[in-house]
Amino acid sequence: MAEMRGLTMRWGERPVLDGVDLVLNPGERLVVVGPSGAGKSTILRLLAGLVLPTAGSLLIHGEPQAYLRLDQRQPPDVRLVFQNPALLASLTVRENVGFLLYRFSRLSDAQIRERVHAALQAVGLAGIEERMPGELSGGMQKRVSFARALIDDPSRDGQRVPLLLFDEPTAGLDPVACTRIEDLIVRTTRIAHASTLVVSHVLSTIERCAERVALLYDGRFRWTGSVAEFHETPNPYVVQFRTGSLRGPMQPAEL
């Protein structure tokens, strides 16, 4: 689905990612963890086509990504769910969820409404199509952003698995809301027949969402493995992250 080969990203002289290799398989749910400043958000920006690597290569569906997303004539189906729901306040829920279809597809209004209804129903929010984002709770807004990620355009190549990217999806939520969102990530992946990469530092998100875990620190992947292996490995980076210890190889950046 996606592959990074010796991928390096620098901001000025500072390497944010330093020659990383990573493979995401079709239909897989991968959770990338690590402390703040490790380079997790840069992974998402690269996969979303918002920035280009300084060195190395990024392939999606086996095709090198040499141009920014807006410069590609037929960009891969990559859907990014932001940490903030990023809904347009002046548009209704229906217009937010169906935004790209209204702008770029040839579907009729009735067809778009049908797809929006199905996407909202999938996240448990059927019937709120004409409400405004400001009328919704934070948790509902986040679920609307998930519905937006579920919307598909039938004119696209239906043979290719979409790539769903989630940036800290449970940040700032209470434990019950976290469980709902985590379960929704699994369901969304299944409904969209997608591959999913989640960036998180929340242990419950690893437990409920991951099939495989990759720990990133100081611009390099220090460990990858299954959730069961995550609990058992003696790898010092994983042990420190898992236990929240101040002692270990991961140290806070100097202020």
VOVOBA-958135 format. One record per atom (N, C-alpha, C): residue number from 1; residue in three letters; chain; x, y, z. Coordinates in steps of 0.001 Angstrom, whole numbers, plus 500000, padded with zeros to 6 digits. Example, Ala and Ser with C-alpha at 12.3 -4.5 7.8 and 13.67 -1.06 7.14 Angstrom:
<recs>
   n res chain     c1     c2     c3
   1 ALA     A 513190 494310 507800
   1 ALA     A 512300 495500 507800
   1 ALA     A 513200 496700 507800
   2 SER     A 512850 497750 507080
   2 SER     A 513670 498940 507140
   2 SER     A 512900 500030 507870
</recs>
This chain:
<recs>
   n res chain     c1     c2     c3
   1 MET     A 500830 498792 500000
   1 MET     A 500000 500000 500000
   1 MET     A 500861 501253 500000
   2 ALA     A 501767 501342 500964
   2 ALA     A 502691 502477 501054
   2 ALA     A 504041 501966 501533
   3 GLU     A 505099 502588 501014
   3 GLU     A 506439 502153 501379
   3 GLU     A 507386 503348 501409
   4 MET     A 508158 503440 502483
   4 MET     A 509214 504437 502612
   4 MET     A 510553 503728 502518
   5 ARG     A 511439 504247 501664
   5 ARG     A 512761 503657 501478
   5 ARG     A 513829 504699 501735
   6 GLY     A 514553 504528 502825
   6 GLY     A 515627 505454 503150
   6 GLY     A 515168 506896 503179
   7 LEU     A 513969 507121 503665
   7 LEU     A 513353 508440 503566
   7 LEU     A 513911 509394 504620
   8 THR     A 514338 510548 504146
   8 THR     A 514903 511581 505016
   8 THR     A 514151 512881 504803
   9 MET     A 513878 513570 505907
   9 MET     A 513228 514884 505844
   9 MET     A 513978 515841 506751
  10 ARG     A 514419 516935 506182
  10 ARG     A 515161 517935 506940
  10 ARG     A 514434 519266 506918
  11 TRP     A 514456 519939 508045
  11 TRP     A 514050 521336 508104
  11 TRP     A 515332 522131 508371
  12 GLY     A 515876 522755 507337
  12 GLY     A 517182 523396 507472
  12 GLY     A 518244 522333 507626
  13 GLU     A 519051 522430 508656
  13 GLU     A 520104 521446 508898
  13 GLU     A 519647 520312 509805
  14 ARG     A 518470 520444 510374
  14 ARG     A 518009 519456 511361
  14 ARG     A 517215 518350 510687
  15 PRO     A 517662 517087 510819
  15 PRO     A 516883 515981 510251
  15 PRO     A 515690 515643 511144
  16 VAL     A 514486 515696 510579
  16 VAL     A 513291 515293 511314
  16 VAL     A 513080 513793 511156
  17 LEU     A 513318 513291 509947
  17 LEU     A 513334 511855 509683
  17 LEU     A 514683 511527 509069
  18 ASP     A 515287 510448 509520
  18 ASP     A 516666 510157 509140
  18 ASP     A 516789 508765 508532
  19 GLY     A 516502 508656 507238
  19 GLY     A 516682 507400 506525
  19 GLY     A 515761 506284 506978
  20 VAL     A 514479 506584 507145
  20 VAL     A 513558 505575 507676
  20 VAL     A 513029 504667 506574
  21 ASP     A 512757 503426 506952
  21 ASP     A 512123 502435 506083
  21 ASP     A 510841 501974 506768
  22 LEU     A 509759 501925 506001
  22 LEU     A 508483 501506 506570
  22 LEU     A 507595 500973 505455
  23 VAL     A 506859 499893 505754
  23 VAL     A 505905 499319 504804
  23 VAL     A 504546 499228 505480
  24 LEU     A 503504 499700 504777
  24 LEU     A 502133 499558 505226
  24 LEU     A 501410 498659 504230
  25 ASN     A 500893 497541 504710
  25 ASN     A 500272 496548 503838
  25 ASN     A 498795 496856 503589
  26 PRO     A 498222 496375 502481
  26 PRO     A 496801 496607 502196
  26 PRO     A 495914 496071 503318
  27 GLY     A 494964 496898 503768
  27 GLY     A 494026 496489 504798
  27 GLY     A 494576 496505 506205
  28 GLU     A 495822 496926 506378
  28 GLU     A 496468 496877 507688
  28 GLU     A 496170 498140 508498
  29 ARG     A 496130 497980 509832
  29 ARG     A 496036 499116 510752
  29 ARG     A 497365 499231 511500
  30 LEU     A 498100 500289 511208
  30 LEU     A 499409 500537 511809
  30 LEU     A 499319 501772 512699
  31 VAL     A 499792 501658 513924
  31 VAL     A 499838 502800 514836
  31 VAL     A 501297 503187 515043
  32 VAL     A 501615 504453 514735
  32 VAL     A 502963 504985 514946
  32 VAL     A 502954 505776 516244
  33 VAL     A 503828 505384 517170
  33 VAL     A 503880 506017 518486
  33 VAL     A 505265 506617 518699
  34 GLY     A 505348 507417 519754
  34 GLY     A 506616 508043 520094
  34 GLY     A 506374 509353 520801
  35 PRO     A 507397 509906 521442
  35 PRO     A 507226 511164 522163
  35 PRO     A 507017 512332 521208
  36 SER     A 506627 513460 521766
  36 SER     A 506445 514670 520968
  36 SER     A 507761 515058 520311
  37 GLY     A 507680 515509 519070
  37 GLY     A 508878 515934 518356
  37 GLY     A 509664 514810 517717
  38 ALA     A 509105 513586 517718
  38 ALA     A 509829 512438 517166
  38 ALA     A 509772 512391 515644
  39 GLY     A 508812 513103 515038
  39 GLY     A 508671 513090 513581
  39 GLY     A 507396 512423 513103
  40 LYS     A 506471 512117 514037
  40 LYS     A 505246 511396 513678
  40 LYS     A 504375 512200 512709
  41 SER     A 504182 513481 512993
  41 SER     A 503329 514309 512127
  41 SER     A 503954 514487 510746
  42 THR     A 505279 514467 510672
  42 THR     A 505953 514566 509378
  42 THR     A 505657 513350 508522
  43 ILE     A 505562 512175 509157
  43 ILE     A 505171 510957 508435
  43 ILE     A 503817 511165 507766
  44 LEU     A 502872 511738 508506
  44 LEU     A 501533 511979 507956
  44 LEU     A 501583 512977 506809
  45 ARG     A 502323 514056 506967
  45 ARG     A 502398 515079 505917
  45 ARG     A 502982 514507 504630
  46 LEU     A 503974 513649 504774
  46 LEU     A 504575 513024 503592
  46 LEU     A 503594 512093 502896
  47 LEU     A 502908 511259 503662
  47 LEU     A 501952 510329 503072
  47 LEU     A 500773 511069 502430
  48 ALA     A 500410 512210 502999
  48 ALA     A 499299 512994 502462
  48 ALA     A 499708 513837 501263
  49 GLY     A 501000 513861 500938
  49 GLY     A 501458 514636 499795
  49 GLY     A 501505 516126 500056
  50 LEU     A 501620 516524 501323
  50 LEU     A 501688 517944 501669
  50 LEU     A 503118 518468 501633
  51 VAL     A 504094 517569 501803
  51 VAL     A 505510 517916 501696
  51 VAL     A 506215 516780 500956
  52 LEU     A 507401 517060 500454
  52 LEU     A 508212 516061 499765
  52 LEU     A 509467 515762 500573
  53 PRO     A 509949 514521 500547
  53 PRO     A 511144 514186 501321
  53 PRO     A 512388 514867 500759
  54 THR     A 513355 515081 501640
  54 THR     A 514638 515645 501222
  54 THR     A 515451 514602 500473
  55 ALA     A 515348 513362 500901
  55 ALA     A 516061 512254 500248
  55 ALA     A 515277 510972 500464
  56 GLY     A 515652 509940 499705
  56 GLY     A 514933 508678 499784
  56 GLY     A 513676 508718 498934
  57 SER     A 512814 507708 499077
  57 SER     A 511632 507631 498228
  57 SER     A 510412 507199 499021
  58 LEU     A 509259 507646 498540
  58 LEU     A 507965 507270 499084
  58 LEU     A 507121 506729 497940
  59 LEU     A 506589 505528 498114
  59 LEU     A 505750 504916 497091
  59 LEU     A 504370 504617 497679
  60 ILE     A 503322 504918 496922
  60 ILE     A 501962 504552 497274
  60 ILE     A 501401 503750 496107
  61 HIS     A 500905 502560 496387
  61 HIS     A 500489 501622 495347
  61 HIS     A 501642 501348 494372
  62 GLY     A 502862 501365 494880
  62 GLY     A 504023 501080 494050
  62 GLY     A 504482 502221 493168
  63 GLU     A 503810 503366 493255
  63 GLU     A 504145 504504 492401
  63 GLU     A 504891 505574 493206
  64 PRO     A 506069 506004 492742
  64 PRO     A 506829 507032 493458
  64 PRO     A 506030 508330 493557
  65 GLN     A 506068 508920 494726
  65 GLN     A 505379 510196 494945
  65 GLN     A 506398 511325 494826
  66 ALA     A 506507 511847 493616
  66 ALA     A 507532 512850 493330
  66 ALA     A 506967 514268 493279
  67 TYR     A 505643 514398 493414
  67 TYR     A 505007 515708 493342
  67 TYR     A 504089 515894 494542
  68 LEU     A 503866 517149 494912
  68 LEU     A 502903 517438 495956
  68 LEU     A 501505 517052 495480
  69 ARG     A 500619 516789 496404
  69 ARG     A 499288 516286 496061
  69 ARG     A 498574 517205 495068
  70 LEU     A 498647 518506 495271
  70 LEU     A 497944 519439 494395
  70 LEU     A 498554 519497 492998
  71 ASP     A 499780 519001 492842
  71 ASP     A 500442 519016 491539
  71 ASP     A 500200 517736 490750
  72 GLN     A 499531 516759 491349
  72 GLN     A 499316 515477 490688
  72 GLN     A 497979 515473 489946
  73 ARG     A 498005 514971 488739
  73 ARG     A 496764 514892 487957
  73 ARG     A 495808 513851 488519
  74 GLN     A 496346 512722 488944
  74 GLN     A 495535 511671 489533
  74 GLN     A 496172 511222 490853
  75 PRO     A 496002 512032 491912
  75 PRO     A 496640 511692 493185
  75 PRO     A 496044 510427 493779
  76 PRO     A 496820 509680 494552
  76 PRO     A 496288 508485 495203
  76 PRO     A 495204 508859 496202
  77 ASP     A 494353 507899 496518
  77 ASP     A 493234 508138 497424
  77 ASP     A 493735 508103 498864
  78 VAL     A 494164 509274 499345
  78 VAL     A 494670 509413 500708
  78 VAL     A 493756 510377 501455
  79 ARG     A 493250 509947 502604
  79 ARG     A 492282 510744 503357
  79 ARG     A 492824 510992 504762
  80 LEU     A 493058 512253 505083
  80 LEU     A 493669 512642 506352
  80 LEU     A 492600 513173 507303
  81 VAL     A 492496 512555 508475
  81 VAL     A 491603 513024 509532
  81 VAL     A 492462 513760 510548
  82 PHE     A 492258 515072 510638
  82 PHE     A 493099 515907 511489
  82 PHE     A 492778 515696 512966
  83 GLN     A 493730 516115 513808
  83 GLN     A 493504 516087 515259
  83 GLN     A 492318 516972 515605
  84 ASN     A 492276 518163 515008
  84 ASN     A 491101 519026 515080
  84 ASN     A 490158 518604 513959
  85 PRO     A 488845 518515 514195
  85 PRO     A 487936 518051 513137
  85 PRO     A 488019 518839 511838
  86 ALA     A 488456 520105 511907
  86 ALA     A 488675 520919 510703
  86 ALA     A 487427 521009 509825
  87 LEU     A 486271 521222 510457
  87 LEU     A 485037 521416 509703
  87 LEU     A 484892 522887 509325
  88 LEU     A 484278 523134 508195
  88 LEU     A 484043 524499 507744
  88 LEU     A 482789 525024 508430
  89 ALA     A 482965 526045 509272
  89 ALA     A 481881 526504 510145
  89 ALA     A 480690 527074 509380
  90 SER     A 480912 527580 508174
  90 SER     A 479837 528216 507413
  90 SER     A 479024 527219 506592
  91 LEU     A 479433 525941 506596
  91 LEU     A 478739 524918 505826
  91 LEU     A 478003 523960 506751
  92 THR     A 476922 523388 506276
  92 THR     A 476197 522380 507047
  92 THR     A 477021 521100 507141
  93 VAL     A 476582 520197 508001
  93 VAL     A 477237 518899 508104
  93 VAL     A 477222 518199 506756
  94 ARG     A 476079 518243 506069
  94 ARG     A 475982 517610 504745
  94 ARG     A 477008 518194 503780
  95 GLU     A 477155 519505 503761
  95 GLU     A 478091 520156 502847
  95 GLU     A 479530 519869 503230
  96 ASN     A 479803 519719 504536
  96 ASN     A 481149 519371 504980
  96 ASN     A 481506 517940 504572
  97 VAL     A 480610 517006 504853
  97 VAL     A 480895 515600 504565
  97 VAL     A 481007 515366 503060
  98 GLY     A 480151 516018 502288
  98 GLY     A 480156 515826 500840
  98 GLY     A 480951 516862 500082
  99 PHE     A 481834 517583 500763
  99 PHE     A 482517 518738 500174
  99 PHE     A 483211 518416 498853
 100 LEU     A 484040 517368 498843
 100 LEU     A 484799 517052 497626
 100 LEU     A 483894 516563 496509
 101 LEU     A 482836 515855 496867
 101 LEU     A 481909 515397 495832
 101 LEU     A 481178 516576 495200
 102 TYR     A 480785 517541 496016
 102 TYR     A 480123 518726 495465
 102 TYR     A 481051 519506 494537
 103 ARG     A 482341 519523 494868
 103 ARG     A 483294 520314 494087
 103 ARG     A 483782 519608 492835
 104 PHE     A 484029 518296 492934
 104 PHE     A 484765 517646 491853
 104 PHE     A 484037 516502 491156
 105 SER     A 483001 515951 491760
 105 SER     A 482358 514787 491139
 105 SER     A 481257 515231 490173
 106 ARG     A 480758 514275 489407
 106 ARG     A 479648 514515 488494
 106 ARG     A 478350 513935 489030
 107 LEU     A 478332 513613 490290
 107 LEU     A 477136 513053 490902
 107 LEU     A 476056 514128 491052
 108 SER     A 474812 513698 491004
 108 SER     A 473703 514625 491219
 108 SER     A 473598 514954 492706
 109 ASP     A 472852 516001 493022
 109 ASP     A 472665 516386 494418
 109 ASP     A 472036 515241 495205
 110 ALA     A 471073 514557 494595
 110 ALA     A 470407 513446 495280
 110 ALA     A 471390 512312 495576
 111 GLN     A 472281 512021 494637
 111 GLN     A 473265 510959 494841
 111 GLN     A 474248 511312 495954
 112 ILE     A 474660 512592 495984
 112 ILE     A 475589 513029 497040
 112 ILE     A 474906 512956 498400
 113 ARG     A 473645 513410 498461
 113 ARG     A 472903 513336 499728
 113 ARG     A 472801 511883 500219
 114 GLU     A 472601 510969 499310
 114 GLU     A 472500 509559 499674
 114 GLU     A 473818 509046 500262
 115 ARG     A 474935 509443 499652
 115 ARG     A 476242 509006 500142
 115 ARG     A 476575 509668 501480
 116 VAL     A 476208 510930 501634
 116 VAL     A 476435 511613 502906
 116 VAL     A 475632 510935 504017
 117 HIS     A 474378 510614 503723
 117 HIS     A 473533 509946 504722
 117 HIS     A 474146 508610 505137
 118 ALA     A 474636 507842 504176
 118 ALA     A 475228 506537 504479
 118 ALA     A 476478 506695 505337
 119 ALA     A 477309 507702 505031
 119 ALA     A 478538 507926 505800
 119 ALA     A 478214 508352 507232
 120 LEU     A 477235 509235 507405
 120 LEU     A 476853 509667 508749
 120 LEU     A 476214 508523 509528
 121 GLN     A 475452 507707 508849
 121 GLN     A 474846 506553 509502
 121 GLN     A 475930 505591 509998
 122 ALA     A 476997 505460 509238
 122 ALA     A 478089 504553 509611
 122 ALA     A 478786 504998 510888
 123 VAL     A 478765 506312 511170
 123 VAL     A 479416 506812 512388
 123 VAL     A 478390 507150 513470
 124 GLY     A 477149 506713 513279
 124 GLY     A 476126 506891 514293
 124 GLY     A 475548 508284 514380
 125 LEU     A 475535 509015 513270
 125 LEU     A 475048 510404 513293
 125 LEU     A 473999 510673 512218
 126 ALA     A 473243 509678 511843
 126 ALA     A 472214 509886 510823
 126 ALA     A 471191 510911 511305
 127 GLY     A 470773 511784 510388
 127 GLY     A 469736 512752 510698
 127 GLY     A 470224 514127 511087
 128 ILE     A 471543 514356 511074
 128 ILE     A 472054 515681 511456
 128 ILE     A 472580 516445 510245
 129 GLU     A 472206 516014 509049
 129 GLU     A 472782 516568 507822
 129 GLU     A 472688 518080 507735
 130 GLU     A 471582 518664 508183
 130 GLU     A 471373 520097 508004
 130 GLU     A 471777 520936 509207
 131 ARG     A 472369 520316 510193
 131 ARG     A 472871 521084 511343
 131 ARG     A 474212 521708 511006
 132 MET     A 474568 522748 511761
 132 MET     A 475841 523438 511570
 132 MET     A 476868 522873 512547
 133 PRO     A 478156 522902 512185
 133 PRO     A 479183 522363 513086
 133 PRO     A 479142 522973 514480
 134 GLY     A 478818 524262 514587
 134 GLY     A 478781 524918 515887
 134 GLY     A 477698 524401 516810
 135 GLU     A 476748 523655 516255
 135 GLU     A 475664 523086 517054
 135 GLU     A 476014 521712 517608
 136 LEU     A 477193 521215 517275
 136 LEU     A 477594 519863 517665
 136 LEU     A 478632 519895 518774
 137 SER     A 478662 518825 519565
 137 SER     A 479712 518681 520570
 137 SER     A 481038 518358 519885
 138 GLY     A 482129 518447 520648
 138 GLY     A 483437 518148 520085
 138 GLY     A 483528 516717 519586
 139 GLY     A 482957 515777 520351
 139 GLY     A 482980 514383 519930
 139 GLY     A 482183 514142 518664
 140 MET     A 481049 514825 518538
 140 MET     A 480235 514685 517323
 140 MET     A 480963 515277 516118
 141 GLN     A 481623 516411 516318
 141 GLN     A 482382 517010 515222
 141 GLN     A 483473 516059 514737
 142 LYS     A 484128 515397 515671
 142 LYS     A 485176 514448 515281
 142 LYS     A 484592 513293 514476
 143 ARG     A 483410 512832 514869
 143 ARG     A 482772 511744 514125
 143 ARG     A 482333 512208 512742
 144 VAL     A 481942 513470 512612
 144 VAL     A 481619 514016 511294
 144 VAL     A 482865 513993 510406
 145 SER     A 484020 514305 510982
 145 SER     A 485257 514270 510190
 145 SER     A 485570 512842 509738
 146 PHE     A 485182 511840 510533
 146 PHE     A 485340 510448 510127
 146 PHE     A 484411 510143 508960
 147 ALA     A 483166 510645 509040
 147 ALA     A 482216 510438 507944
 147 ALA     A 482749 511037 506659
 148 ARG     A 483374 512190 506749
 148 ARG     A 483969 512828 505568
 148 ARG     A 485054 511946 504965
 149 ALA     A 485803 511231 505818
 149 ALA     A 486855 510333 505321
 149 ALA     A 486269 509099 504647
 150 LEU     A 485020 508759 504971
 150 LEU     A 484388 507581 504392
 150 LEU     A 483818 507826 503000
 151 ILE     A 483549 509093 502685
 151 ILE     A 482913 509420 501405
 151 ILE     A 483814 508985 500256
 152 ASP     A 483233 508316 499280
 152 ASP     A 484022 507892 498127
 152 ASP     A 483375 508404 496847
 153 ASP     A 484218 508619 495860
 153 ASP     A 483779 509080 494541
 153 ASP     A 483815 507874 493601
 154 PRO     A 482673 507441 493067
 154 PRO     A 482662 506245 492206
 154 PRO     A 483461 506405 490922
 155 SER     A 483819 507636 490577
 155 SER     A 484601 507845 489351
 155 SER     A 486076 507519 489557
 156 ARG     A 486492 507395 490856
 156 ARG     A 487893 507054 491133
 156 ARG     A 488122 505579 490870
 157 ASP     A 489399 505204 490829
 157 ASP     A 489767 503812 490607
 157 ASP     A 489360 502979 491815
 158 GLY     A 488276 502241 491685
 158 GLY     A 487762 501473 492803
 158 GLY     A 488586 500244 493144
 159 GLN     A 489587 499918 492329
 159 GLN     A 490406 498738 492581
 159 GLN     A 491509 499014 493588
 160 ARG     A 491726 500288 493897
 160 ARG     A 492829 500641 494795
 160 ARG     A 492317 500915 496198
 161 VAL     A 493046 500378 497154
 161 VAL     A 492674 500529 498554
 161 VAL     A 492981 501958 499003
 162 PRO     A 492008 502668 499606
 162 PRO     A 492309 504013 500110
 162 PRO     A 493220 503955 501332
 163 LEU     A 493949 505018 501555
 163 LEU     A 494823 505148 502710
 163 LEU     A 494220 506174 503654
 164 LEU     A 493889 505745 504880
 164 LEU     A 493326 506632 505896
 164 LEU     A 494415 507006 506894
 165 LEU     A 494558 508292 507153
 165 LEU     A 495558 508797 508087
 165 LEU     A 494844 509509 509234
 166 PHE     A 495181 509142 510456
 166 PHE     A 494563 509750 511634
 166 PHE     A 495649 510399 512493
 167 ASP     A 495506 511683 512759
 167 ASP     A 496482 512434 513552
 167 ASP     A 495944 512616 514967
 168 GLU     A 496499 511870 515916
 168 GLU     A 496102 511951 517333
 168 GLU     A 494575 511994 517467
 169 PRO     A 493867 510977 517006
 169 PRO     A 492400 511048 516945
 169 PRO     A 491710 511129 518293
 170 THR     A 492373 510719 519387
 170 THR     A 491715 510730 520695
 170 THR     A 492255 511821 521611
 171 ALA     A 493035 512751 521059
 171 ALA     A 493608 513820 521880
 171 ALA     A 492504 514684 522485
 172 GLY     A 492590 514915 523799
 172 GLY     A 491661 515810 524474
 172 GLY     A 490302 515223 524776
 173 LEU     A 490109 513910 524534
 173 LEU     A 488813 513289 524784
 173 LEU     A 488828 512513 526094
 174 ASP     A 487661 512387 526716
 174 ASP     A 487558 511586 527940
 174 ASP     A 487649 510105 527582
 175 PRO     A 487888 509230 528573
 175 PRO     A 488100 507808 528272
 175 PRO     A 486964 507150 527513
 176 VAL     A 485719 507499 527826
 176 VAL     A 484584 506888 527131
 176 VAL     A 484560 507338 525675
 177 ALA     A 484781 508639 525443
 177 ALA     A 484822 509150 524073
 177 ALA     A 485991 508537 523308
 178 CYS     A 487112 508318 524000
 178 CYS     A 488263 507671 523355
 178 CYS     A 487880 506286 522842
 179 THR     A 487175 505524 523661
 179 THR     A 486768 504179 523259
 179 THR     A 485887 504235 522021
 180 ARG     A 484937 505180 521989
 180 ARG     A 484055 505309 520824
 180 ARG     A 484863 505607 519565
 181 ILE     A 485818 506537 519674
 181 ILE     A 486616 506927 518504
 181 ILE     A 487512 505776 518061
 182 GLU     A 488113 505083 519017
 182 GLU     A 488999 503962 518676
 182 GLU     A 488229 502845 517974
 183 ASP     A 487045 502528 518494
 183 ASP     A 486217 501517 517838
 183 ASP     A 485798 501991 516448
 184 LEU     A 485577 503305 516324
 184 LEU     A 485158 503871 515045
 184 LEU     A 486279 503785 514009
 185 ILE     A 487529 503930 514445
 185 ILE     A 488656 503794 513520
 185 ILE     A 488685 502397 512914
 186 VAL     A 488488 501387 513763
 186 VAL     A 488477 500006 513274
 186 VAL     A 487320 499804 512300
 187 ARG     A 486141 500337 512665
 187 ARG     A 484966 500166 511801
 187 ARG     A 485123 500929 510495
 188 THR     A 485673 502145 510584
 188 THR     A 485888 502958 509386
 188 THR     A 486840 502266 508424
 189 THR     A 487897 501672 508951
 189 THR     A 488860 500945 508118
 189 THR     A 488183 499805 507387
 190 ARG     A 487312 499105 508101
 190 ARG     A 486618 497959 507511
 190 ARG     A 485606 498411 506457
 191 ILE     A 484834 499454 506762
 191 ILE     A 483806 499924 505828
 191 ILE     A 484424 500447 504548
 192 ALA     A 485531 501204 504685
 192 ALA     A 486181 501807 503518
 192 ALA     A 487123 500834 502811
 193 HIS     A 487276 499608 503362
 193 HIS     A 488222 498631 502809
 193 HIS     A 489597 499286 502656
 194 ALA     A 490037 499949 503714
 194 ALA     A 491201 500821 503651
 194 ALA     A 492400 500240 504381
 195 SER     A 493549 500877 504154
 195 SER     A 494723 500718 505004
 195 SER     A 494770 501955 505893
 196 THR     A 495179 501779 507142
 196 THR     A 495101 502872 508102
 196 THR     A 496421 503059 508830
 197 LEU     A 496841 504315 508924
 197 LEU     A 497985 504673 509758
 197 LEU     A 497511 505704 510768
 198 VAL     A 497679 505376 512040
 198 VAL     A 497268 506244 513140
 198 VAL     A 498512 506735 513869
 199 VAL     A 498607 508032 514072
 199 VAL     A 499657 508605 514910
 199 VAL     A 499056 508880 516280
 200 SER     A 499667 508328 517326
 200 SER     A 499098 508485 518663
 200 SER     A 500169 508258 519718
 201 HIS     A 499866 508742 520935
 201 HIS     A 500711 508392 522081
 201 HIS     A 499854 507813 523202
 202 VAL     A 498599 507484 522876
 202 VAL     A 497646 506975 523863
 202 VAL     A 497655 505445 523834
 203 LEU     A 497919 504826 524994
 203 LEU     A 498046 503373 525049
 203 LEU     A 496754 502664 524672
 204 SER     A 495598 503234 525045
 204 SER     A 494342 502571 524703
 204 SER     A 494122 502545 523195
 205 THR     A 494638 503537 522482
 205 THR     A 494511 503566 521023
 205 THR     A 495319 502432 520402
 206 ILE     A 496486 502155 520972
 206 ILE     A 497286 501021 520508
 206 ILE     A 496523 499723 520725
 207 GLU     A 495936 499587 521920
 207 GLU     A 495233 498349 522271
 207 GLU     A 494069 498073 521329
 208 ARG     A 493297 499097 521010
 208 ARG     A 492046 498881 520279
 208 ARG     A 492181 499030 518767
 209 CYS     A 493178 499789 518314
 209 CYS     A 493244 500106 516885
 209 CYS     A 494320 499354 516124
 210 ALA     A 495416 499011 516798
 210 ALA     A 496598 498549 516079
 210 ALA     A 496551 497061 515765
 211 GLU     A 497046 496731 514604
 211 GLU     A 497458 495367 514279
 211 GLU     A 498983 495279 514359
 212 ARG     A 499621 496419 514089
 212 ARG     A 501082 496511 514181
 212 ARG     A 501437 497880 514738
 213 VAL     A 502545 497939 515487
 213 VAL     A 502979 499174 516143
 213 VAL     A 504398 499487 515692
 214 ALA     A 504668 500775 515454
 214 ALA     A 506028 501223 515127
 214 ALA     A 506370 502392 516042
 215 LEU     A 507500 502300 516724
 215 LEU     A 507920 503360 517636
 215 LEU     A 508974 504219 516960
 216 LEU     A 508691 505526 516897
 216 LEU     A 509572 506495 516254
 216 LEU     A 510190 507386 517315
 217 TYR     A 511500 507549 517248
 217 TYR     A 512178 508463 518170
 217 TYR     A 513380 509079 517483
 218 ASP     A 513499 510380 517610
 218 ASP     A 514639 511112 517063
 218 ASP     A 514827 510837 515570
 219 GLY     A 513691 510755 514854
 219 GLY     A 513748 510636 513406
 219 GLY     A 513988 509244 512872
 220 ARG     A 513983 508217 513755
 220 ARG     A 514216 506845 513299
 220 ARG     A 513224 505895 513963
 221 PHE     A 512855 504836 513238
 221 PHE     A 512024 503791 513833
 221 PHE     A 512928 502896 514671
 222 ARG     A 512618 502833 515967
 222 ARG     A 513444 502074 516904
 222 ARG     A 512922 500657 517137
 223 TRP     A 511657 500429 516765
 223 TRP     A 511075 499102 516963
 223 TRP     A 509773 499018 516187
 224 THR     A 509470 497840 515619
 224 THR     A 508160 497562 515032
 224 THR     A 507765 496141 515411
 225 GLY     A 506472 495907 515579
 225 GLY     A 505998 494580 515925
 225 GLY     A 504506 494579 516179
 226 SER     A 503979 493429 516550
 226 SER     A 502556 493296 516830
 226 SER     A 502225 493903 518191
 227 VAL     A 500930 494023 518489
 227 VAL     A 500506 494551 519789
 227 VAL     A 500964 493624 520907
 228 ALA     A 500854 492315 520695
 228 ALA     A 501303 491358 521708
 228 ALA     A 502801 491518 521968
 229 GLU     A 503567 491691 520896
 229 GLU     A 505020 491885 521050
 229 GLU     A 505326 493213 521731
 230 PHE     A 504491 494219 521492
 230 PHE     A 504670 495526 522138
 230 PHE     A 504636 495383 523658
 231 HIS     A 503801 494499 524161
 231 HIS     A 503679 494312 525611
 231 HIS     A 504822 493487 526188
 232 GLU     A 505499 492716 525362
 232 GLU     A 506475 491763 525877
 232 GLU     A 507925 492113 525560
 233 THR     A 508162 492931 524548
 233 THR     A 509528 493175 524104
 233 THR     A 510363 493867 525185
 234 PRO     A 511647 493475 525300
 234 PRO     A 512554 494179 526220
 234 PRO     A 513217 495396 525576
 235 ASN     A 512828 495728 524341
 235 ASN     A 513406 496892 523677
 235 ASN     A 513306 498099 524608
 236 PRO     A 514437 498771 524913
 236 PRO     A 514420 499842 525921
 236 PRO     A 513539 501031 525543
 237 TYR     A 513403 501319 524245
 237 TYR     A 512538 502418 523828
 237 TYR     A 511070 502087 524113
 238 VAL     A 510679 500854 523792
 238 VAL     A 509294 500444 524024
 238 VAL     A 509009 500354 525522
 239 VAL     A 509943 499803 526279
 239 VAL     A 509750 499675 527731
 239 VAL     A 509538 501045 528350
 240 GLN     A 510344 502030 527947
 240 GLN     A 510206 503366 528511
 240 GLN     A 508871 503995 528103
 241 PHE     A 508492 503838 526849
 241 PHE     A 507220 504399 526392
 241 PHE     A 506047 503716 527079
 242 ARG     A 506127 502405 527197
 242 ARG     A 505042 501607 527764
 242 ARG     A 504821 501921 529237
 243 THR     A 505902 502169 529968
 243 THR     A 505812 502385 531415
 243 THR     A 505776 503856 531795
 244 GLY     A 506110 504741 530852
 244 GLY     A 506145 506169 531166
 244 GLY     A 507296 506546 532066
 245 SER     A 508369 505765 532030
 245 SER     A 509516 506017 532903
 245 SER     A 510339 507202 532412
 246 LEU     A 510934 507924 533363
 246 LEU     A 511847 509018 533022
 246 LEU     A 513230 508490 532682
 247 ARG     A 513487 507245 533018
 247 ARG     A 514782 506634 532739
 247 ARG     A 514702 505797 531476
 248 GLY     A 515651 506017 530584
 248 GLY     A 515662 505278 529342
 248 GLY     A 516309 506088 528236
 249 PRO     A 516346 505563 527036
 249 PRO     A 517046 506236 525938
 249 PRO     A 516308 507469 525399
 250 MET     A 515014 507582 525682
 250 MET     A 514262 508736 525166
 250 MET     A 514277 509852 526199
 251 GLN     A 514881 510950 525837
 251 GLN     A 515009 512086 526720
 251 GLN     A 514327 513302 526089
 252 PRO     A 513749 514181 526941
 252 PRO     A 513070 515367 526388
 252 PRO     A 514045 516282 525683
 253 ALA     A 513572 516939 524640
 253 ALA     A 514415 517888 523920
 253 ALA     A 514730 519082 524806
 254 GLU     A 515909 519624 524641
 254 GLU     A 516309 520784 525429
 254 GLU     A 515474 521997 525035
 255 LEU     A 515046 522751 526056
 255 LEU     A 514254 523944 525797
 255 LEU     A 515162 525122 525476
</recs>
